[in-house]
Amino acid sequence: MLTDLKAVDQFLLSRAAEHQINPSLDEVRAVLDALGDPQEMYPSIVVAGTNGKSSTTRLIAAIALAHGIRAGCYTSPHLVKVTERIQVDGLPLTDQRFIESLNEILPIVLMMEERRGKKLTGFELLTVMALSEFADAPMHLAALEIGLGGTWDAVNVVDAPVSVITPVDFDHQAWLGDTLTSIAGNKAGVIKPGSTVVVQQHHAEALEVITLAANEMQANMLLFDRDYFVSSTTAVGGQLINIQTPRENYQDLFLKVHGEHQAINAATALVALEALLGEDEPLNPDAIAEAFETFNMPGRLEIIRRSPTVVLDIAHNPAGAQILANGLVTSMNFKSLICVLGVLEDKNASGIVEELTHLVDHWIVTTAPSPRAISADDLAADVVSAVGSSRVEVIPEFDQAVEAAIAAADLIGAGSGVLITGSATTAGRARALLGRD
């Protein structure tokens, strides 16, 4: 029996890494069957894509909760604590409940593993735990984020009547393939027969694959900028947005997160929940307003500190960095920006730098707080090749890099800021260091 979170972390790490795909759902299905198929006790919305998945998933749960609908929310990765991944009624499980929940399913999991001769990965185990927890609560619905890909992700065991596909771009090519066509095909694997799929903006080749998959599944596809629309205006502390869905027109909603992409995520979440609830359960504009006004998304264009302003973002691929850059331009006005960059070894660090270089005046390159991190020296070589050596400083120790960036921005004075980005572990450690968690 596991007794504390440290033991839980070690137990999960002892299993295959969550970024490794097992091209079969048989083991997860077998364990869930032994547990009584808890995922069938409530309807779910499954969210796939490359970027924007966690925000969209949490927005779905937030809108449901504002309507008095009990909602479970499962996202990954976590920033600081593994308990963040499983939320019930808008709150992460307490440490005690997280440990209890895992211990409750472990006897069945271990029995099935011994019987079948195969072990679940850490991510598969967490997925089974989340699905069981939501049934026990019990939840009225669940918003579930795909961890990696779609077809073979553990979350895809769920027969979801509604799915979402956020923008598809290059990431995890070792597992998903080197073309947008192959990546999109894997993510489109979440579309179930006769379901509804809500689709955001996509490259033409990715959209073609998703459209074909939807047609093959006889699914109803709702496409952004064709079937639903959003407009946004920057406001103090967030943005004002207008959303037109296939059913309603929602005006003058204040969304308490920055970036046009978050406005699109909010609209997508709204359309997905409308699709799940059906015409007999219309959404309430006042409840939607409450959900958006109180919504926060740690590590996504998040202002963690003022004087100087420090922004955290988990951008870990070029597409995410481009979204980050657009958000910085439209929502913030820095005269000078220092970037602390820490990236994992399987990521396109040069592509991330290229998307941000026109906004960053000085780079502090560090080692992300992860066993999978690119070393500061190796990462610096990528950055120097993109921007030259005069703008690059190497500080391998992460906490020192953050402190140096803040001190430098302090010296510059008004209008200066610090951006900390490159991975979820980079943003998460900075968040803990600066006192948010």
KOLDO-864311 format. One record per residue (C-alpha): residue number from 1; x negated, y negated, z. Coordinates in steps of 0.5 Angstrom, whole numbers, plus 2048, in hexadecimal, padded with zeros to 3 digits. Each point is the difference from the previous one (the first is absolute). Layout:
BEGIN
 pos  px  py  pz
 NUM   X   Y   Z
...
//
This chain:
BEGIN
 pos  px  py  pz
   1 800 800 800
   2 7FD 7F9 7FE
   3 800 7FB 806
   4 7FE 7F9 7FD
   5 7FF 7FD 7FA
   6 7F9 801 7FF
   7 801 807 800
   8 806 7FF 7FB
   9 7FB 7FC 7FC
  10 7FA 806 800
  11 806 805 7FF
  12 802 7FD 7F9
  13 7F9 7FE 7FE
  14 7FE 808 801
  15 805 801 7FA
  16 7FF 7FE 7F9
  17 7FF 7F9 7FE
  18 807 7FC 7FE
  19 7FD 7FE 7FA
  20 7FF 807 7FD
  21 806 802 7FD
  22 802 808 800
  23 804 801 7FA
  24 806 804 803
  25 805 7FE 805
  26 801 807 802
  27 7FD 800 807
  28 804 7FA 802
  29 806 803 7FD
  30 7FF 806 804
  31 7FF 7FC 807
  32 806 7FC 7FF
  33 804 806 7FE
  34 7FE 803 807
  35 801 7F9 803
  36 808 801 7FE
  37 7FE 7FB 7FA
  38 801 7F9 804
  39 7FF 7FC 7FA
  40 807 802 7FD
  41 803 7FD 807
  42 800 7F9 7FD
  43 800 7FD 7F9
  44 7F9 7FD 7FE
  45 7FD 7FB 7FB
  46 7F9 802 7FE
  47 7FB 7FA 7FE
  48 7FA 802 7FB
  49 7FB 7FB 7FC
  50 7F9 7FD 800
  51 801 7FA 804
  52 806 7FD 804
  53 803 807 803
  54 7FF 7FF 807
  55 803 7F9 800
  56 806 802 7FC
  57 801 806 804
  58 800 7FC 807
  59 805 7FB 7FC
  60 805 805 7FF
  61 800 802 807
  62 800 7F9 803
  63 806 7FE 7FB
  64 804 807 803
  65 7FE 7FE 807
  66 803 7F9 7FF
  67 807 804 7FE
  68 800 804 806
  69 7FE 806 7FC
  70 7FB 804 804
  71 7FA 801 7FC
  72 7F9 804 800
  73 7FA 7FD 7FC
  74 7FA 804 7FE
  75 7FA 7FD 7FD
  76 7F8 801 7FF
  77 7FB 7FE 802
  78 800 7FD 806
  79 7FC 7FA 802
  80 7FE 801 807
  81 804 806 803
  82 803 806 7FD
  83 806 7FF 804
  84 802 7FA 7FB
  85 801 805 7FB
  86 807 803 803
  87 805 7FA 802
  88 807 801 803
  89 805 7FB 800
  90 7FA 7FB 7FE
  91 7FB 802 805
  92 7FA 805 800
  93 801 806 804
  94 7FD 7FF 807
  95 7F9 803 801
  96 804 805 805
  97 805 802 7FB
  98 7FC 800 7FA
  99 7FC 806 804
 100 806 803 802
 101 803 800 7F9
 102 7FA 804 7FD
 103 7FF 805 806
 104 808 801 7FF
 105 7FE 803 7F9
 106 7F9 803 801
 107 802 807 802
 108 805 800 7F9
 109 7FA 7FD 7FC
 110 7FB 805 803
 111 804 806 7FF
 112 802 7FF 7F9
 113 7F8 7FE 7FF
 114 7FE 807 803
 115 806 803 7FC
 116 7FE 7FD 7F9
 117 7F9 7FF 801
 118 7FF 7F9 7FE
 119 800 7FA 804
 120 803 7F9 7FF
 121 7FC 7FA 7FF
 122 800 7FB 805
 123 805 7FC 7FC
 124 805 806 7FE
 125 800 801 808
 126 802 7F8 801
 127 805 801 7FB
 128 803 806 803
 129 800 7FC 807
 130 803 7FA 7FD
 131 806 804 7FD
 132 801 804 806
 133 800 7F9 804
 134 805 7FD 7FC
 135 805 806 801
 136 7FF 800 807
 137 802 7F9 801
 138 804 800 7FC
 139 7FF 7FB 7FA
 140 806 7FE 7FC
 141 7FB 800 7FA
 142 7F8 800 7FF
 143 7FC 7FC 7FC
 144 7FA 804 7FE
 145 7F9 7FE 7FD
 146 7FC 804 7FB
 147 7F9 801 802
 148 7FD 802 7FA
 149 802 801 7F9
 150 807 803 800
 151 801 807 7FD
 152 7FC 803 805
 153 801 7FB 806
 154 803 804 806
 155 805 7FA 801
 156 803 803 7F9
 157 803 806 803
 158 806 7FB 802
 159 805 801 7FB
 160 801 7F8 800
 161 806 7FD 7FC
 162 7FD 7FA 7FF
 163 7F8 7FF 7FF
 164 7FC 7F9 7FF
 165 7FA 800 7FB
 166 7FC 7F9 802
 167 7FB 7FE 7FA
 168 7FB 806 7FE
 169 7F9 7FE 7FF
 170 7F9 803 800
 171 7FE 804 807
 172 7FF 807 803
 173 7FE 802 7F9
 174 7FC 806 802
 175 807 803 802
 176 805 7FC 7FC
 177 7FC 800 7F9
 178 7FC 7FA 7FC
 179 806 7FD 7FC
 180 806 7FC 802
 181 804 806 7FC
 182 7FE 805 805
 183 800 7FC 806
 184 807 7FE 7FF
 185 802 807 7FE
 186 7FE 802 807
 187 804 7FB 803
 188 806 801 7FC
 189 800 807 803
 190 804 7FD 806
 191 806 7FF 7FB
 192 806 805 802
 193 805 803 7FB
 194 806 7FB 800
 195 7FD 7FB 805
 196 7FF 7F8 7FF
 197 7F9 7FE 7FF
 198 7FE 7F8 802
 199 7FA 7FE 7FB
 200 7FC 7FA 801
 201 7FB 7FD 7FB
 202 7FC 805 7FC
 203 7FB 800 7FB
 204 803 802 7F9
 205 7FD 807 800
 206 802 801 807
 207 807 7FE 7FF
 208 801 804 7FA
 209 7FE 807 804
 210 805 7FE 806
 211 805 7FE 7FB
 212 7FF 807 7FD
 213 800 803 807
 214 807 7FD 802
 215 803 802 7FA
 216 7FE 807 800
 217 803 800 808
 218 806 7FD 7FD
 219 7FF 7FA 806
 220 802 7F9 800
 221 7FA 7FC 7FF
 222 801 7F9 803
 223 7FA 7FB 7FD
 224 7FE 7FA 802
 225 801 7FA 7FC
 226 805 804 7FC
 227 805 802 805
 228 7FE 7FC 806
 229 7FC 7F9 801
 230 7FD 7FC 805
 231 7FD 7F9 800
 232 7FC 7FD 806
 233 7FD 7F9 803
 234 7FB 800 805
 235 802 7FD 806
 236 7FD 7FF 807
 237 7FE 807 803
 238 803 804 7FA
 239 804 7FE 7FA
 240 808 7FF 7FE
 241 802 805 7FB
 242 806 802 7FC
 243 802 807 7FE
 244 805 802 7FB
 245 802 808 800
 246 804 804 7FC
 247 806 7FE 805
 248 7FE 7FA 804
 249 7FD 7F9 7FF
 250 7FC 7FE 807
 251 7FE 7F9 800
 252 7FB 7FC 805
 253 7FD 806 804
 254 7FA 7FE 804
 255 7FB 806 800
 256 7FB 7FF 805
 257 7FA 803 7FC
 258 7FC 7FD 7FA
 259 7FF 801 7F9
 260 804 801 7FA
 261 7FF 808 800
 262 804 800 807
 263 806 7FD 7FD
 264 800 805 7FB
 265 7FF 805 805
 266 806 7FD 804
 267 804 800 7FA
 268 7FE 807 7FF
 269 802 803 807
 270 807 7FC 7FF
 271 801 804 7FA
 272 7FE 806 803
 273 804 800 806
 274 806 7FE 7FC
 275 800 806 7FB
 276 7FF 804 806
 277 806 7FD 804
 278 805 800 7FA
 279 805 7FB 7FE
 280 804 802 806
 281 7FB 7FD 805
 282 7FE 7F9 7FE
 283 7FA 7FC 803
 284 801 7FA 804
 285 7FD 7FA 7FE
 286 7FF 7FE 807
 287 7FD 806 802
 288 7FB 800 7FA
 289 7FE 7F9 802
 290 7FF 803 807
 291 7FB 805 7FE
 292 7FC 7FC 7FB
 293 7FF 7FA 805
 294 7FD 805 805
 295 7FC 804 7FC
 296 7F9 801 800
 297 7FB 804 7FD
 298 7F9 801 803
 299 7FA 800 7FC
 300 804 7FD 7FA
 301 7FE 7F9 7FF
 302 800 7FF 807
 303 7FE 7FA 804
 304 7FD 803 806
 305 7FD 7F9 803
 306 800 7F9 7FF
 307 7FA 7FB 800
 308 7FD 803 7FC
 309 805 804 7FC
 310 7FF 807 800
 311 804 804 7FB
 312 800 808 800
 313 802 804 7FA
 314 7FF 807 7FF
 315 7FE 800 7F8
 316 7FC 806 7FE
 317 801 800 7F9
 318 7FF 7FB 7FA
 319 808 7FF 7FF
 320 801 7FF 808
 321 7FA 7FB 800
 322 804 7FC 7FA
 323 806 800 804
 324 7FC 7FD 806
 325 7FD 7FB 7FB
 326 807 7FE 7FE
 327 803 7FF 807
 328 7FA 7FC 802
 329 801 7FB 7FA
 330 807 800 801
 331 801 800 808
 332 7F9 7FD 802
 333 7FC 7FA 7FF
 334 7F9 801 802
 335 7FA 7FB 7FE
 336 7FB 806 802
 337 801 807 801
 338 7FB 805 803
 339 802 807 7FF
 340 7FE 806 804
 341 800 806 7FC
 342 800 808 802
 343 802 805 7FB
 344 800 808 800
 345 7FC 804 7FB
 346 805 802 7FC
 347 802 7F9 7FE
 348 7FF 7FC 7FA
 349 7FC 7FA 804
 350 7FE 7FC 7FA
 351 807 800 7FD
 352 802 7FD 807
 353 7FB 7FB 800
 354 801 7FE 7F9
 355 808 7FE 802
 356 7FE 7FC 806
 357 7F9 7FD 7FD
 358 803 7F9 7FE
 359 803 7FF 807
 360 7FA 802 804
 361 7FB 7FB 802
 362 7FC 805 804
 363 800 807 801
 364 7FE 804 806
 365 7FF 807 7FE
 366 800 805 806
 367 802 808 801
 368 807 801 801
 369 801 804 807
 370 802 807 7FD
 371 7FB 806 7FE
 372 802 7FF 7F9
 373 7FE 7F9 7FF
 374 7FB 7FE 7FB
 375 7F9 7FD 804
 376 800 7F9 800
 377 7F9 800 7FC
 378 804 804 7FA
 379 806 7FC 800
 380 7FB 7F9 800
 381 7FD 803 7FA
 382 807 800 7FD
 383 802 7F9 802
 384 7F9 7FD 7FE
 385 801 803 7F9
 386 807 7FD 800
 387 7FE 7F9 803
 388 7F9 7FF 801
 389 7FC 800 806
 390 800 7F9 802
 391 808 801 803
 392 7FE 807 803
 393 7FE 801 807
 394 800 807 803
 395 802 802 807
 396 800 807 801
 397 804 800 807
 398 807 7FF 7FF
 399 802 7FC 806
 400 7F9 7FC 7FF
 401 803 7FE 7F9
 402 806 7FE 802
 403 7FD 7FB 806
 404 7FB 7FD 7FB
 405 806 7FF 7FB
 406 804 7FC 805
 407 7FA 7FC 803
 408 7FE 7FE 7F8
 409 808 7FE 7FF
 410 800 7FC 807
 411 7F9 7FC 7FD
 412 803 7FF 7FA
 413 806 7FD 803
 414 807 7FE 7FE
 415 803 804 7FA
 416 7FB 806 800
 417 803 807 802
 418 7FD 807 800
 419 803 806 7FC
 420 7FF 807 803
 421 802 805 7FB
 422 7FD 806 7FC
 423 804 806 804
 424 805 802 805
 425 7FB 801 805
 426 7FD 7FA 7FF
 427 806 7FC 801
 428 802 804 806
 429 7F9 800 803
 430 800 7F8 7FF
 431 808 800 803
 432 7FD 804 806
 433 7FA 7FB 801
 434 804 7FA 800
 435 805 802 805
 436 806 802 7FC
 437 800 807 802
//
